[in-house]
Amino acid sequence: LDYHANQVVEIIAAEKAQINHIRLSQGGSYGVDLSSLAVVMGEECRFNTFHYVSKPGIARHQVFAKLAGASSTISVNGVNMLNGTQHADTTLAIDHAAPDCTSRELFKTILDAQATGVFQGKIMVKQIAQKTDGKMMSQAVLLSDNAKMNNKPELEIFADDVVCGHGATCGALDEDLLFYLMARGLPKPEAEALMLAAFAGEAIETVEHEGLRDILESLVADWLGQRS
């Protein structure tokens, strides 16, 4: 074991605060990287957080968010890129405790070799939180028959005037699209990299800062280049 990191970030967002938070986890394959993010949001707040994971030994990132003020918006997104025997776990708990709030969660996971991914997310809507708009999605691409993805999205709703949804997908690359790209002259590794970059890019597009988006796209490209 090279290292064991355990990090905690706590944020209390006052009325009308706007916060952007990004975390990169690029540890070695023989380390343990644990991180927790706890957020409490006041009225009319806007909070965006993005988590990028590559090259972990074992990584776990957990987010606990409470929308305590009305008319607030939270966006929790991320990309996990795993190879070898790496393991990454994402855990979310989004607590809608005020009316007229919106939450969005989108996580993309790419797994190769014997890697394992875990996503467990829960949206809770209190009775007072009428007119909640909440959506959660986890999507994974498995590049190996030995890779594993475990998904557990949940909804717990006690209000009756809400629009909420959750889902999870898990599968291989589209063989028809891969054939289409190869038929137009792209070698298979380049065709796969193009498709995977587009897959991860959907989550990266949620990052508002252009420079940070460019950095994240470069990290994805580097990982795909090493795989090729």
N, C-alpha and C positions, 0 to 999 in steps of 0.2 A: 504494500500500500504506500504510494508516494505521498499522498496528502489526504486530509479530511477537512473540507471547508463547510461551515454552517453559518449562513448569512441571513440576517433579518432586516427588512426595511418596513417601517411603519409610517403611514402618511395619514394625516388628518387634514382634509381639504375644506377650507372655509367656503362660505357662500360665494358663488360665481368664480371660484378658482378654476384655472385651466392648467392641467399638468400632463406632460409627456414623459414616460419612463421606459427605458430600454435596458435589457440585461443580456449580456453575451456570456455563454458558458462554453469554454473551449479547453477544458482540462485534458489531462493525459488519460490514457486508457487504464491506468492503475490507481486512479483516485476516486474519492467520493465527494460529490458536490451537492450540498443541500442548500436550498434557499426558500425563504418565506417572504411574502409580500402581504401586508395587512393595510387595508384602505377603508377609511370612513369618509363619506362624502356628504357635504351640506347641500343646500338648495342651489339649483342651477349650476352645478359643477360639471366639468368635463374632464374625464381622466382616460388616457390612452396608455396601455402598457404592452410591450412586445418582448418575447423571450426567445432567444436563439440558442440552440444546443447543437454542438458537434464534437466528436472525439471524446465523449465522456467514458469513464469507467462505469460508474453508477451515478446518475443524476436524478434529483427530485426537485421540482419547482412547484410550490403551492401558493395559491392566491386566495385570500379571504377578503371579500369586498362587501361593504354594507352601504347601500344607497339610502342614507338616512334623511336626506332632504329632497323635497319635490323637484321635479323637472330636471333631474340630473341624467348624465349619459356616461356609460363606461364601455370601453372597448378593450378586450383582453385577447391577444393573439400571439401566435408563435410558430416556429419551425424547428423540428427535430430531425437531424440527419445522422443516422446511426449505421455502424459497420462492425465487423468482427463479432465480439460477444458483448458489445456495449448495451447499456440499459438506461432508458430515460423515462421518467414518470412525471406526468403533469396532473396536478390536482387543483380543482377550482371549486369555490363555494361563493356564489353570488346571491346576496341577500337583498331583495327588494323590500324595503321597509317604509317606503313613502310613495305617494301617487305620481303618475305621469313621468315615470323614469324609463330609460332605455338601456339595454345591455346587449352587447354583441361579443361572441367568442368564436374564434376560428383558429384551429390548430392543424398544421400539416406535418405529417411524419413520413420520412423516407427511410426504409430499413433494408439493409443488405446483409449477406452472410448469416450469422446466427444472432443478430441483434434483436432486442426486445423493447417494444414501446408500450406505455400504459397511459391511458387518458381516462380520468374519472372527474366528471364535472357535474355540478348541481346548481340549478337555478331555483331559489326559494322565493315565493311571492306571498307576502303577508296579506291579511284581509284588508288592511288599510291601503295597500298598494294598488288601488284601482288604476286602470288604463296603463298598466305595465306592458312594455314591448320588449320581449326577451327572446334571443335566438342563440343557440349553441350548436357548433358543428366540429366534429373531429374527422379528418380524412387521412388515410394512410395508403402508401404504395409499398408493396412488398416485392423486392427484387430477387429474392431467394426463397426456395421452398422451406428453408429452415428458419426464416425470420418469423417473428411473432408480434402481433398487435392485440392489445386488450383494451376494449372500449366500454365505458359505462357512463353514458350521459343520463341525467335525471332531471325531472321537473317535479316541484312540490308547490302546488298552487292553492291558496285559500281565498283569493279574490275571484270575482265572477266577471269582471269587465277587463279582460286581458287578451293580448295577442302573443302567444309564446310557442316556441318550437325547438326541438332538439333532434340531433341525428348523428350517425356515424357511418362511414364507408371504409371499406378495406378491400384491396385487390391489387392485381398486377397491372403493368402498363398495357394500354390498348394495343393489341397486336395489329389491328387494321391500320391504325394511325402510324405505328412504327414501320409497317411495311410501306405505307405511302411515302414516308420521309426517305426510307432507304431506296425506294424505286426512283427517287429524284436525285440520287447520287450521294446521299449522306451515308457515311459508314455507320454501322450499328451503334458504336459507343457515342458518336456525336448526335445521332438521332435520339438515343435515350436521354442524353444530357439536355438536349433541347426541350424534350417533354417534361423532364423532372424540374428544370428551371422554371418552366411555365407553371407547373403544379405548385412549387414553393412560392412563386411570385405572387400568387393570388393573396396570400397572407401578408407578404412583404408590402404590398400596395397599401395596406392599412396604416403604414407608418407615414406620417404627414411630412416629416423633414426630408427633403430631397437628398441631401448629403448622406443621411443615415440610411436611406433606402439604397443608395449606391454602394455603401459599405456592405450591407447585408447581401445584396446581389453578388458582390465580389466574393464574399465568404461562401456562398452557395456554389458559385462557379469554381472556386478552388477545390471544394470537396468533390464536386463532380469530376473535375480534372484529375484528381488523385485516384478516384475510382476507375476512371478510364485507363 
